[in-house]
Amino acid sequence: MHKVKKIMAACDFSEYAPRVVSYAIDLAKELKASLIVVNIINQRDLDMIQKVAAEFSEFNAAKYLADQERERLELMDNLVNDAGGTGLDLHKVIRVGVPFRALLQVIEDQGADMLVMGTKGRGNLAGMLFGSTAEKVFRHCPIPLLSIRAEKNSARES
């Protein structure tokens, strides 16, 4: 069996993100692996904001992106700390791009051995019509992928 040395957790800050990060942390501890927590700023969203902002001369796209990166790094820290991830060899990565492509590129760039991600994220109607990020990553991921489902809600499941 291939030794898992680097575990990558896809973190979209949806309601499922704490469970994904917690599971990835537990795996990293058990396997004595490093953990890479990755968030992708969707290029489509950034483009839309820039189009709207073009109407307002005081908007600074570079500042907006820097603010987003800073906020997301802080959110990552909070998720990792809340899940008991202190003491791990931890790397945080933020990229801008098409989410599934950017995740696959981070796998290659970081040399990840396993990916942990949720089966559902912050998707919207467009994701349902054109295929979710998770579905695209599942089809193209070059490494073992562990999909984390939402916790069962006993009221809905009965």
DSSP file (Angstrom, degrees, kcal/mol; ACC not computed):
  #  RESIDUE AA STRUCTURE BP1 BP2  ACC     N-H-->O    O-->H-N    N-H-->O    O-->H-N    TCO  KAPPA ALPHA  PHI   PSI    X-CA   Y-CA   Z-CA
    1    1 A M              0   0    0      0, 0.0     2,-0.3     0, 0.0     0, 0.0   0.000 360.0 360.0 360.0 141.9    0.0    0.0    0.0
    2    2 A H        -     0   0    0      1,-0.1     2,-0.3   111,-0.1   111,-0.0  -0.529 360.0-118.8 -71.3 129.9    1.2    3.5   -0.8
    3    3 A K        -     0   0    0     -2,-0.3     2,-0.8     1,-0.1    -1,-0.1  -0.551  19.9-136.8 -73.8 129.8    2.2    5.5    2.3
    4    4 A V        +     0   0    0     -2,-0.3     3,-0.1     1,-0.2    -1,-0.1  -0.796  37.8 156.6 -90.4 112.3    0.1    8.6    2.8
    5    5 A K        +     0   0    0     -2,-0.8    29,-3.0     1,-0.3     2,-0.4   0.677  64.8  39.9-107.4 -26.3    2.4   11.5    3.7
    6    6 A K  E     -a   34   0A   0     27,-0.2   107,-2.9   105,-0.1   108,-1.2  -0.974  63.7-169.0-132.1 119.1    0.4   14.5    2.7
    7    7 A I  E     -ab  35 114A   0     27,-2.8    29,-3.0    -2,-0.4     2,-0.5  -0.909   8.8-156.4-106.9 131.1   -3.4   14.8    3.2
    8    8 A M  E     -ab  36 115A   0    106,-3.0   108,-3.0    -2,-0.5     2,-0.5  -0.914   2.5-161.4-109.7 131.6   -5.2   17.6    1.4
    9    9 A A  E     -ab  37 116A   0     27,-3.1    29,-2.9    -2,-0.5     2,-0.6  -0.959  13.2-141.6-113.1 122.5   -8.5   18.9    2.8
   10   10 A A  E     -a   38   0A   0    106,-2.5     2,-0.6    -2,-0.5   108,-0.4  -0.740  22.7-169.6 -82.9 120.7  -10.8   20.9    0.4
   11   11 A C        +     0   0    0     27,-3.5    29,-0.3    -2,-0.6    65,-0.1  -0.934  24.1 162.6-121.6 110.3  -12.3   23.6    2.5
   12   12 A D        -     0   0    0     -2,-0.6    -1,-0.1    27,-0.1     3,-0.1   0.369  53.2-119.5-107.3   3.8  -15.1   25.8    1.1
   13   13 A F        +     0   0    0      1,-0.2    -2,-0.1    59,-0.0   108,-0.0   0.689  66.6 140.0  64.5  21.3  -16.4   27.1    4.4
   14   14 A S  S >  S-     0   0    0      1,-0.1     3,-1.1   106,-0.1    -1,-0.2  -0.199  76.9 -88.6 -76.5-179.1  -19.8   25.5    3.8
   15   15 A E  T 3  S+     0   0    0      1,-0.2     4,-0.3   106,-0.2    -1,-0.1   0.699 130.3  55.8 -65.4 -17.3  -21.7   23.9    6.7
   16   16 A Y  T 3> S+     0   0    0      1,-0.2     4,-1.9   104,-0.1     3,-0.5   0.630  83.1  87.3 -88.1 -15.8  -19.8   20.7    5.8
   17   17 A A  H <> S+     0   0    0     -3,-1.1     4,-2.9     1,-0.2     5,-0.3   0.870  82.1  55.3 -57.6 -43.3  -16.4   22.2    6.1
   18   18 A P  H  > S+     0   0    0      0, 0.0     4,-2.4     0, 0.0    -1,-0.2   0.905 110.0  47.3 -59.1 -37.9  -15.9   21.6    9.8
   19   19 A R  H  > S+     0   0    0     -3,-0.5     4,-2.3    -4,-0.3    -2,-0.2   0.904 112.8  48.8 -68.2 -40.6  -16.6   17.9    9.4
   20   20 A V  H  X S+     0   0    0     -4,-1.9     4,-2.5     2,-0.2     5,-0.2   0.947 114.8  44.4 -62.4 -49.7  -14.2   17.6    6.4
   21   21 A V  H  X S+     0   0    0     -4,-2.9     4,-2.5     1,-0.2    -2,-0.2   0.906 113.0  51.3 -64.1 -41.9  -11.4   19.4    8.2
   22   22 A S  H  X S+     0   0    0     -4,-2.4     4,-2.4    -5,-0.3    -1,-0.2   0.919 111.6  47.0 -61.9 -43.9  -11.9   17.4   11.4
   23   23 A Y  H  X S+     0   0    0     -4,-2.3     4,-2.4     1,-0.2    -1,-0.2   0.917 112.1  50.2 -64.0 -43.3  -11.8   14.1    9.5
   24   24 A A  H  X S+     0   0    0     -4,-2.5     4,-2.7     1,-0.2    -2,-0.2   0.888 110.3  50.7 -63.2 -39.0   -8.7   15.2    7.6
   25   25 A I  H  X S+     0   0    0     -4,-2.5     4,-2.6     2,-0.2     5,-0.2   0.932 109.6  49.9 -63.5 -46.4   -7.0   16.2   10.9
   26   26 A D  H  X S+     0   0    0     -4,-2.4     4,-2.5     1,-0.2    -2,-0.2   0.916 113.0  47.1 -59.3 -43.2   -7.8   12.8   12.5
   27   27 A L  H  X S+     0   0    0     -4,-2.4     4,-2.9     2,-0.2     5,-0.2   0.930 110.9  51.3 -62.9 -45.6   -6.4   11.0    9.5
   28   28 A A  H  X>S+     0   0    0     -4,-2.7     5,-2.3     1,-0.2     4,-0.7   0.899 112.5  46.3 -60.5 -41.1   -3.3   13.2    9.5
   29   29 A K  H ><5S+     0   0    0     -4,-2.6     3,-0.6     3,-0.2    -1,-0.2   0.941 114.4  47.1 -65.8 -46.7   -2.7   12.4   13.1
   30   30 A E  H 3<5S+     0   0    0     -4,-2.5    -2,-0.2     1,-0.2    -1,-0.2   0.887 121.0  36.9 -62.7 -40.4   -3.3    8.7   12.7
   31   31 A L  H 3<5S-     0   0    0     -4,-2.9    -1,-0.2    -5,-0.2    -2,-0.2   0.444 105.4-124.5 -92.9  -0.4   -1.1    8.4    9.7
   32   32 A K  T <<5 +     0   0    0     -4,-0.7     2,-0.2    -3,-0.6    -3,-0.2   0.924  62.8 146.9  54.1  46.5    1.5   10.9   10.9
   33   33 A A      < -     0   0    0     -5,-2.3    56,-0.3    -6,-0.2   -27,-0.2  -0.686  52.3-108.5-108.3 160.5    1.0   12.9    7.7
   34   34 A S  E     -a    6   0A   0    -29,-3.0   -27,-2.8    -2,-0.2     2,-0.4  -0.527  32.2-133.2 -82.8 160.5    1.1   16.6    7.0
   35   35 A L  E     -ac   7  90A   0     54,-2.8    56,-2.6   -29,-0.2     2,-0.5  -0.959  14.8-167.0-122.0 131.8   -2.1   18.4    6.3
   36   36 A I  E     -ac   8  91A   0    -29,-3.0   -27,-3.1    -2,-0.4     2,-0.6  -0.972   7.9-162.1-116.3 115.5   -2.8   20.9    3.5
   37   37 A V  E     -ac   9  92A   0     54,-2.7    56,-2.7    -2,-0.5     2,-0.4  -0.883  14.8-167.8-100.4 125.1   -6.0   22.9    3.9
   38   38 A V  E     -ac  10  93A   0    -29,-2.9   -27,-3.5    -2,-0.6     2,-0.4  -0.925  14.9-178.7-122.3 135.8   -7.1   24.4    0.6
   39   39 A N  E     - c   0  94A   0     54,-2.3    56,-2.0    -2,-0.4     2,-0.5  -0.993  13.7-151.5-129.0 140.0   -9.6   27.0   -0.3
   40   40 A I  E     - c   0  95A   0     -2,-0.4     2,-0.7   -29,-0.3    56,-0.2  -0.947   7.3-146.8-114.1 125.6  -10.4   28.2   -3.8
   41   41 A I  E     - c   0  96A   0     54,-3.6    56,-2.2    -2,-0.5     2,-0.3  -0.827  34.6-119.2 -86.0 117.8  -11.7   31.7   -4.5
   42   42 A N  E  >  - c   0  97A   0     -2,-0.7     4,-2.1    54,-0.2     3,-0.4  -0.406  13.7-149.5 -66.5 121.3  -14.0   31.2   -7.5
   43   43 A Q  H  > S+     0   0    0     54,-1.8     4,-2.8    -2,-0.3     5,-0.2   0.859  96.9  59.5 -58.3 -37.0  -12.8   33.2  -10.5
   44   44 A R  H  > S+     0   0    0     53,-0.2     4,-2.0     1,-0.2    -1,-0.2   0.909 106.8  46.2 -59.0 -43.5  -16.4   33.5  -11.7
   45   45 A D  H  > S+     0   0    0     -3,-0.4     4,-2.3     2,-0.2    -1,-0.2   0.905 112.4  50.1 -66.4 -41.5  -17.4   35.3   -8.5
   46   46 A L  H  X S+     0   0    0     -4,-2.1     4,-2.3     1,-0.2    -2,-0.2   0.907 110.0  50.7 -63.3 -42.2  -14.3   37.5   -8.6
   47   47 A D  H  X S+     0   0    0     -4,-2.8     4,-2.0     2,-0.2    -1,-0.2   0.902 110.2  50.2 -61.5 -41.7  -15.1   38.5  -12.3
   48   48 A M  H  X S+     0   0    0     -4,-2.0     4,-2.3     2,-0.2     5,-0.2   0.921 110.4  48.9 -63.9 -44.4  -18.7   39.3  -11.3
   49   49 A I  H  X S+     0   0    0     -4,-2.3     4,-2.8     1,-0.2    -1,-0.2   0.903 110.3  51.6 -62.7 -40.8  -17.6   41.5   -8.5
   50   50 A Q  H  X S+     0   0    0     -4,-2.3     4,-1.2     2,-0.2    -1,-0.2   0.871 108.5  51.4 -65.5 -36.1  -15.1   43.3  -10.7
   51   51 A K  H  < S+     0   0    0     -4,-2.0     4,-0.4     2,-0.2     3,-0.3   0.932 114.1  42.9 -64.8 -45.5  -17.8   44.0  -13.3
   52   52 A V  H >< S+     0   0    0     -4,-2.3     3,-1.4     1,-0.2    -2,-0.2   0.912 113.1  53.2 -65.2 -41.7  -20.1   45.5  -10.7
   53   53 A A  H >< S+     0   0    0     -4,-2.8     3,-2.3     1,-0.3     6,-0.4   0.724  88.5  78.3 -68.5 -21.4  -17.3   47.4   -9.1
   54   54 A A  T 3< S+     0   0    0     -4,-1.2    -1,-0.3     1,-0.3    -2,-0.2   0.770  88.3  60.3 -59.2 -22.9  -16.3   48.9  -12.4
   55   55 A E  T <  S+     0   0    0     -3,-1.4     2,-0.6    -4,-0.4    -1,-0.3   0.662 101.0  60.3 -75.8 -16.0  -19.3   51.3  -11.9
   56   56 A F    X   -     0   0    0     -3,-2.3     3,-1.7    -4,-0.2    -1,-0.2  -0.934  69.2-160.9-118.8 109.9  -17.6   52.5   -8.7
   57   57 A S  T 3  S+     0   0    0     -2,-0.6    -1,-0.1     1,-0.3    -3,-0.0   0.720  86.7  63.6 -65.1 -21.3  -14.2   54.1   -9.1
   58   58 A E  T 3  S+     0   0    0      2,-0.1    -1,-0.3    -5,-0.0     2,-0.2   0.551  76.1 110.1 -82.8  -4.9  -13.2   53.7   -5.5
   59   59 A F    <   -     0   0    0     -3,-1.7     2,-0.6    -6,-0.4    -9,-0.0  -0.515  52.6-160.7 -72.4 134.1  -13.3   49.8   -5.7
   60   60 A N     >  -     0   0    0     -2,-0.2     4,-2.4     1,-0.2     5,-0.2  -0.926   7.1-168.2-119.6 105.1   -9.9   48.2   -5.5
   61   61 A A  H  > S+     0   0    0     -2,-0.6     4,-2.6     1,-0.2     5,-0.2   0.878  88.4  53.0 -61.5 -40.1   -9.9   44.7   -6.8
   62   62 A A  H  > S+     0   0    0      1,-0.2     4,-2.3     2,-0.2    -1,-0.2   0.904 110.8  47.0 -64.0 -40.5   -6.4   43.9   -5.4
   63   63 A K  H  > S+     0   0    0      2,-0.2     4,-2.7     1,-0.2    -2,-0.2   0.911 110.9  52.6 -66.4 -42.0   -7.4   45.1   -1.9
   64   64 A Y  H  X S+     0   0    0     -4,-2.4     4,-2.5     1,-0.2    -2,-0.2   0.936 111.4  46.2 -58.1 -47.5  -10.7   43.0   -2.1
   65   65 A L  H  X S+     0   0    0     -4,-2.6     4,-2.5     1,-0.2    -1,-0.2   0.907 112.3  50.0 -63.8 -42.3   -8.7   39.9   -3.1
   66   66 A A  H  X S+     0   0    0     -4,-2.3     4,-2.4     2,-0.2    -1,-0.2   0.901 111.4  49.5 -62.8 -40.3   -6.1   40.5   -0.3
   67   67 A D  H  X S+     0   0    0     -4,-2.7     4,-2.6     2,-0.2    -2,-0.2   0.914 110.5  50.3 -63.7 -43.2   -9.0   41.0    2.2
   68   68 A Q  H  X S+     0   0    0     -4,-2.5     4,-2.6     2,-0.2    -2,-0.2   0.924 111.3  48.2 -60.7 -45.1  -10.6   37.7    1.0
   69   69 A E  H  X S+     0   0    0     -4,-2.5     4,-2.3     2,-0.2    -2,-0.2   0.921 112.3  48.7 -62.6 -44.2   -7.4   35.8    1.4
   70   70 A R  H  X S+     0   0    0     -4,-2.4     4,-1.9     2,-0.2    -2,-0.2   0.929 113.4  46.8 -62.5 -45.6   -6.8   37.2    4.9
   71   71 A E  H  X S+     0   0    0     -4,-2.6     4,-2.3     1,-0.2    -2,-0.2   0.905 112.9  49.2 -63.2 -41.9  -10.3   36.4    6.0
   72   72 A R  H  X S+     0   0    0     -4,-2.6     4,-2.4     2,-0.2    -1,-0.2   0.869 108.6  52.2 -69.2 -36.8  -10.2   32.9    4.6
   73   73 A L  H  X S+     0   0    0     -4,-2.3     4,-2.4     2,-0.2    -1,-0.2   0.898 110.5  49.3 -63.5 -39.5   -6.8   32.1    6.2
   74   74 A E  H  X S+     0   0    0     -4,-1.9     4,-2.3     2,-0.2    -2,-0.2   0.913 110.3  50.2 -65.3 -42.5   -8.3   33.2    9.5
   75   75 A L  H  X S+     0   0    0     -4,-2.3     4,-2.6     2,-0.2    -2,-0.2   0.900 109.8  51.6 -61.8 -40.2  -11.4   31.0    9.0
   76   76 A M  H  X S+     0   0    0     -4,-2.4     4,-2.8     2,-0.2     5,-0.2   0.939 108.5  50.9 -60.3 -47.2   -9.0   28.1    8.2
   77   77 A D  H  X S+     0   0    0     -4,-2.4     4,-2.8     1,-0.2     5,-0.2   0.920 110.9  49.2 -56.2 -44.9   -7.1   28.6   11.4
   78   78 A N  H  X S+     0   0    0     -4,-2.3     4,-2.8     2,-0.2    -1,-0.2   0.920 111.8  47.7 -62.7 -44.9  -10.4   28.6   13.3
   79   79 A L  H  X S+     0   0    0     -4,-2.6     4,-1.5     2,-0.2    -2,-0.2   0.928 114.5  46.4 -61.8 -45.1  -11.6   25.4   11.7
   80   80 A V  H  <>S+     0   0    0     -4,-2.8     5,-2.8     2,-0.2     6,-0.2   0.929 115.1  45.9 -64.6 -45.7   -8.3   23.7   12.3
   81   81 A N  H ><5S+     0   0    0     -4,-2.8     3,-1.4    -5,-0.2     5,-0.2   0.912 111.4  51.9 -64.8 -42.1   -8.0   24.8   15.9
   82   82 A D  H 3<5S+     0   0    0     -4,-2.8    -1,-0.2     1,-0.3    -2,-0.2   0.803 109.9  50.8 -63.7 -28.4  -11.7   23.9   16.7
   83   83 A A  T 3<5S-     0   0    0     -4,-1.5    -1,-0.3    -5,-0.2    -2,-0.2   0.357 121.7-105.9 -92.1   5.4  -11.0   20.4   15.3
   84   84 A G  T < 5S+     0   0    0     -3,-1.4    -3,-0.2    -4,-0.2    -2,-0.1   0.831  71.3 143.8  79.3  32.2   -7.9   19.9   17.4
   85   85 A G    > < +     0   0    0     -5,-2.8     3,-1.4    -6,-0.1    -4,-0.2   0.280  22.4 128.4 -91.0  11.8   -5.4   20.3   14.7
   86   86 A T  T 3   +     0   0    0      1,-0.2     3,-0.1    -5,-0.2    -5,-0.0  -0.398  68.4  29.7 -66.6 144.6   -2.7   22.1   16.7
   87   87 A G  T 3  S+     0   0    0      1,-0.3    -1,-0.2    -2,-0.1     2,-0.1   0.324  90.5 124.4  90.4  -7.8    0.7   20.5   16.5
   88   88 A L  S <  S-     0   0    0     -3,-1.4     2,-1.3     1,-0.1    -1,-0.3  -0.478  77.2-105.9 -80.4 155.6    0.2   19.2   12.9
   89   89 A D        -     0   0    0    -56,-0.3   -54,-2.8    -2,-0.1     2,-0.4  -0.727  58.8-175.6 -75.3  98.2    2.5   19.9   10.1
   90   90 A L  E     -c   35   0A   0     -2,-1.3     2,-0.4   -56,-0.2   -54,-0.2  -0.849  22.5-177.4-113.9 134.4    0.0   22.3    8.5
   91   91 A H  E     -c   36   0A   0    -56,-2.6   -54,-2.7    -2,-0.4     2,-0.5  -0.993  11.5-155.4-126.3 135.5    0.0   24.2    5.2
   92   92 A K  E     -c   37   0A   0     -2,-0.4     2,-0.4   -56,-0.2   -54,-0.2  -0.941  11.7-173.2-113.6 133.5   -2.7   26.5    4.1
   93   93 A V  E     -c   38   0A   0    -56,-2.7   -54,-2.3    -2,-0.5     2,-0.4  -0.989   8.3-175.6-129.7 131.3   -3.3   27.3    0.4
   94   94 A I  E     +c   39   0A   0     -2,-0.4     2,-0.3   -56,-0.2   -54,-0.2  -0.997  12.8 174.8-124.1 131.0   -5.6   29.8   -1.2
   95   95 A R  E     -c   40   0A   0    -56,-2.0   -54,-3.6    -2,-0.4     2,-0.4  -0.902  25.3-136.2-129.9 159.1   -6.0   29.9   -4.9
   96   96 A V  E     +c   41   0A   0     -2,-0.3     2,-0.3   -56,-0.2   -54,-0.2  -0.962  58.7  74.9-112.6 133.4   -8.1   31.8   -7.4
   97   97 A G  E    S-c   42   0A   0    -56,-2.2   -54,-1.8    -2,-0.4   -53,-0.2  -0.986  89.7 -29.2 162.8-168.2   -9.6   29.9  -10.3
   98   98 A V     >  -     0   0    0     -2,-0.3     4,-3.0   -56,-0.2     3,-0.4  -0.724  66.2-129.9 -75.5 119.2  -12.2   27.4  -11.4
   99   99 A P  H  > S+     0   0    0      0, 0.0     4,-2.5     0, 0.0     5,-0.2   0.829  99.6  42.8 -49.0 -50.4  -12.6   25.4   -8.2
  100  100 A F  H  > S+     0   0    0      1,-0.2     4,-2.0     2,-0.2     5,-0.1   0.909 118.2  45.9 -67.6 -37.9  -12.3   21.8   -9.5
  101  101 A R  H  > S+     0   0    0     -3,-0.4     4,-2.1     2,-0.2    -1,-0.2   0.917 113.0  50.0 -67.4 -41.7   -9.3   22.7  -11.8
  102  102 A A  H  X S+     0   0    0     -4,-3.0     4,-2.4     2,-0.2    -2,-0.2   0.900 109.5  51.4 -65.0 -40.2   -7.6   24.7   -9.0
  103  103 A L  H  X S+     0   0    0     -4,-2.5     4,-2.1    -5,-0.3    -1,-0.2   0.930 110.4  48.7 -61.5 -44.4   -8.0   21.8   -6.6
  104  104 A L  H  X S+     0   0    0     -4,-2.0     4,-1.7     1,-0.2    -1,-0.2   0.872 111.0  51.0 -63.4 -36.0   -6.5   19.4   -9.1
  105  105 A Q  H  X S+     0   0    0     -4,-2.1     4,-3.2     2,-0.2    -1,-0.2   0.890 107.8  52.0 -68.5 -39.0   -3.6   21.8   -9.7
  106  106 A V  H  X S+     0   0    0     -4,-2.4     4,-2.9     2,-0.2     6,-0.3   0.890 105.3  56.3 -64.8 -37.8   -2.9   22.1   -5.9
  107  107 A I  H  X>S+     0   0    0     -4,-2.1     5,-1.5     1,-0.2     4,-1.2   0.945 113.4  40.9 -55.8 -47.5   -2.8   18.3   -5.7
  108  108 A E  H  <5S+     0   0    0     -4,-1.7     3,-0.2     2,-0.2    -2,-0.2   0.940 116.6  47.8 -66.6 -47.7   -0.1   18.3   -8.3
  109  109 A D  H  <5S+     0   0    0     -4,-3.2    -2,-0.2     1,-0.2    -1,-0.2   0.873 119.9  37.5 -63.0 -38.6    1.8   21.4   -6.9
  110  110 A Q  H  <5S-     0   0    0     -4,-2.9    -1,-0.2    -5,-0.2    -2,-0.2   0.582 102.5-126.2 -92.3 -11.2    1.8   20.1   -3.3
  111  111 A G  T  <5 -     0   0    0     -4,-1.2    -3,-0.2    -5,-0.3  -105,-0.1   0.873  39.3-173.8  68.2  36.2    2.3   16.4   -4.0
  112  112 A A      < -     0   0    0     -5,-1.5  -105,-0.2    -6,-0.3    -1,-0.2  -0.333  21.0-161.9 -65.6 146.2   -0.7   15.4   -2.0
  113  113 A D  S    S+     0   0    0   -107,-2.9     2,-0.3     1,-0.3  -106,-0.2   0.614  74.0  18.3-101.6 -19.2   -1.3   11.7   -1.5
  114  114 A M  E     -b    7   0A   0   -108,-1.2  -106,-3.0    29,-0.2     2,-0.4  -0.990  64.3-147.4-153.4 144.8   -5.0   11.8   -0.5
  115  115 A L  E     -bd   8 145A   0     29,-2.4    31,-3.3    -2,-0.3     2,-0.5  -0.961   7.2-166.0-117.4 134.1   -7.8   14.3   -0.8
  116  116 A V  E     +bd   9 146A   0   -108,-3.0  -106,-2.5    -2,-0.4     2,-0.3  -0.980  25.5 149.3-116.0 125.8  -10.6   14.7    1.7
  117  117 A M  E     - d   0 147A   0     29,-2.1    31,-2.6    -2,-0.5     2,-0.1  -0.987  43.9 -99.4-152.6 160.8  -13.6   16.7    0.6
  118  118 A G  E     - d   0 148A   0   -108,-0.4    31,-0.2    -2,-0.3     3,-0.1  -0.422  21.0-133.3 -78.4 155.4  -17.3   17.0    1.1
  119  119 A T  S    S+     0   0    0     29,-1.8     2,-0.4     1,-0.2    16,-0.1   0.661  96.2  30.5 -80.0 -16.3  -19.8   15.5   -1.3
  120  120 A K  S    S+     0   0    0     28,-0.4    -1,-0.2    14,-0.1  -104,-0.1  -0.993  70.4 159.3-141.4 145.1  -21.7   18.8   -1.1
  121  121 A G        -     0   0    0     -2,-0.4  -106,-0.2    -3,-0.1    -2,-0.0  -0.202  62.8 -40.0-135.3-133.6  -20.5   22.3   -0.6
  122  122 A R  S    S+     0   0    0     -2,-0.1    -2,-0.0  -108,-0.1  -109,-0.0   0.157  82.2 150.5 -91.2  18.6  -21.7   25.8   -1.2
  123  123 A G        -     0   0    0      1,-0.1     2,-0.2     4,-0.1     9,-0.0   0.078  26.2-163.4 -53.8 161.6  -23.1   25.0   -4.6
  124  124 A N     >  -     0   0    0      0, 0.0     4,-1.6     0, 0.0     3,-0.4  -0.576  45.4 -68.6-130.5-167.1  -26.0   26.7   -6.2
  125  125 A L  H  > S+     0   0    0      1,-0.2     4,-2.1     2,-0.2     5,-0.2   0.879 130.0  56.9 -58.5 -40.2  -28.4   26.1   -9.1
  126  126 A A  H  > S+     0   0    0      1,-0.2     4,-2.7     2,-0.2    -1,-0.2   0.895 105.2  52.6 -59.3 -39.0  -25.7   26.5  -11.7
  127  127 A G  H  > S+     0   0    0     -3,-0.4     4,-1.4     1,-0.2    -1,-0.2   0.873 108.6  49.9 -63.6 -37.2  -23.8   23.7   -9.9
  128  128 A M  H  < S+     0   0    0     -4,-1.6    -1,-0.2     1,-0.2    -2,-0.2   0.861 116.0  42.5 -69.3 -34.8  -26.8   21.4  -10.0
  129  129 A L  H  < S+     0   0    0     -4,-2.1    -2,-0.2    -5,-0.2    -1,-0.2   0.864 126.3  29.0 -79.6 -37.2  -27.3   22.1  -13.8
  130  130 A F  H  < S-     0   0    0     -4,-2.7    -2,-0.2    -5,-0.2    -3,-0.2   0.425 121.2 -84.3-108.9  -0.5  -23.7   21.9  -14.9
  131  131 A G     <  -     0   0    0     -4,-1.4    -3,-0.1    -5,-0.2    -1,-0.1   0.312  45.2 -96.6 101.9 128.9  -22.1   19.5  -12.4
  132  132 A S     >  -     0   0    0     -4,-0.1     4,-2.1     1,-0.1     5,-0.2  -0.254  27.5-114.4 -74.9 161.7  -20.8   20.2   -9.0
  133  133 A T  H  > S+     0   0    0      1,-0.2     4,-2.7     2,-0.2     5,-0.2   0.926 117.9  53.5 -57.4 -46.0  -17.2   20.8   -8.1
  134  134 A A  H  > S+     0   0    0      1,-0.2     4,-2.9     2,-0.2    -1,-0.2   0.921 107.7  49.8 -58.4 -45.3  -17.2   17.6   -6.0
  135  135 A E  H  > S+     0   0    0      1,-0.2     4,-1.7     2,-0.2    -1,-0.2   0.912 112.3  47.4 -61.5 -42.7  -18.5   15.5   -8.9
  136  136 A K  H  X S+     0   0    0     -4,-2.1     4,-1.4     2,-0.2    -1,-0.2   0.902 113.2  47.8 -66.6 -40.8  -15.9   16.9  -11.3
  137  137 A V  H  X S+     0   0    0     -4,-2.7     4,-2.2     1,-0.2     3,-0.3   0.921 108.7  55.0 -65.6 -42.2  -13.1   16.3   -8.8
  138  138 A F  H  < S+     0   0    0     -4,-2.9    -1,-0.2     1,-0.2    -2,-0.2   0.886 110.7  46.3 -57.0 -38.9  -14.3   12.8   -8.1
  139  139 A R  H  < S+     0   0    0     -4,-1.7    -1,-0.2    -5,-0.2    -2,-0.2   0.795 125.2  28.5 -74.6 -28.2  -14.1   12.0  -11.9
  140  140 A H  H  < S+     0   0    0     -4,-1.4    -2,-0.2    -3,-0.3    -1,-0.2   0.461  80.6 128.1-115.6  -2.8  -10.6   13.5  -12.4
  141  141 A C     <  -     0   0    0     -4,-2.2     4,-0.1     1,-0.2   -37,-0.0  -0.368  42.5-158.8 -64.9 127.0   -8.8   13.2   -9.1
  142  142 A P  S    S+     0   0    0      0, 0.0    -1,-0.2     0, 0.0     3,-0.0   0.491  73.2  51.7 -84.7  -2.7   -5.4   11.5   -9.6
  143  143 A I  S    S-     0   0    0      1,-0.1   -29,-0.2     0, 0.0   -30,-0.1  -0.825 105.1 -71.2-127.4 165.3   -5.1   10.4   -6.0
  144  144 A P        -     0   0    0      0, 0.0   -29,-2.4     0, 0.0     2,-0.5  -0.319  51.1-155.4 -56.4 139.1   -7.3    8.5   -3.5
  145  145 A L  E     -d  115   0A   0    -31,-0.2     2,-0.6    -4,-0.1   -29,-0.2  -0.978   9.9-158.0-125.4 127.8  -10.3   10.7   -2.5
  146  146 A L  E     -d  116   0A   0    -31,-3.3   -29,-2.1    -2,-0.5     2,-0.5  -0.922  13.6-153.4-105.2 117.2  -12.2   10.3    0.7
  147  147 A S  E     -d  117   0A   0     -2,-0.6     2,-0.6   -31,-0.2   -29,-0.2  -0.788   2.8-153.1 -95.7 130.6  -15.7   11.9    0.4
  148  148 A I  E     -d  118   0A   0    -31,-2.6   -29,-1.8    -2,-0.5   -28,-0.4  -0.896  11.0-155.4-104.8 119.8  -17.3   13.1    3.6
  149  149 A R        -     0   0    0     -2,-0.6     3,-0.1   -31,-0.2   -31,-0.0  -0.495  29.9 -89.4 -89.1 161.7  -21.1   13.1    3.6
  150  150 A A        -     0   0    0     -2,-0.2    -1,-0.1     1,-0.1     2,-0.1  -0.335  53.7 -93.4 -64.1 151.3  -23.3   15.3    5.8
  151  151 A E        -     0   0    0      1,-0.1     2,-0.2    -3,-0.1    -1,-0.1  -0.408  49.6 -99.1 -65.3 144.5  -24.1   13.8    9.1
  152  152 A K        -     0   0    0     -3,-0.1     2,-0.7    -2,-0.1    -1,-0.1  -0.436  27.2-144.8 -67.7 136.5  -27.4   12.0    9.1
  153  153 A N    >>  -     0   0    0     -2,-0.2     4,-2.5     1,-0.1     3,-0.8  -0.909   6.5-152.7-101.5 108.7  -30.3   14.0   10.4
  154  154 A S  H 3> S+     0   0    0     -2,-0.7     4,-1.1     1,-0.3    -1,-0.1   0.786  92.7  56.0 -58.1 -30.1  -32.5   11.4   12.2
  155  155 A A  H 34 S+     0   0    0      1,-0.2    -1,-0.3     2,-0.2     3,-0.1   0.891 114.8  38.2 -69.6 -38.3  -35.7   13.5   11.5
  156  156 A R  H <4 S+     0   0    0     -3,-0.8    -2,-0.2     1,-0.2    -1,-0.2   0.835 114.8  53.8 -79.3 -32.6  -35.1   13.5    7.8
  157  157 A E  H  <        0   0    0     -4,-2.5    -1,-0.2     1,-0.2    -2,-0.2   0.662 360.0 360.0 -79.5 -16.5  -33.8    9.9    7.5
  158  158 A S     <        0   0    0     -4,-1.1    -1,-0.2    -5,-0.3    -2,-0.1   0.496 360.0 360.0 -85.6 360.0  -36.7    8.3    9.3
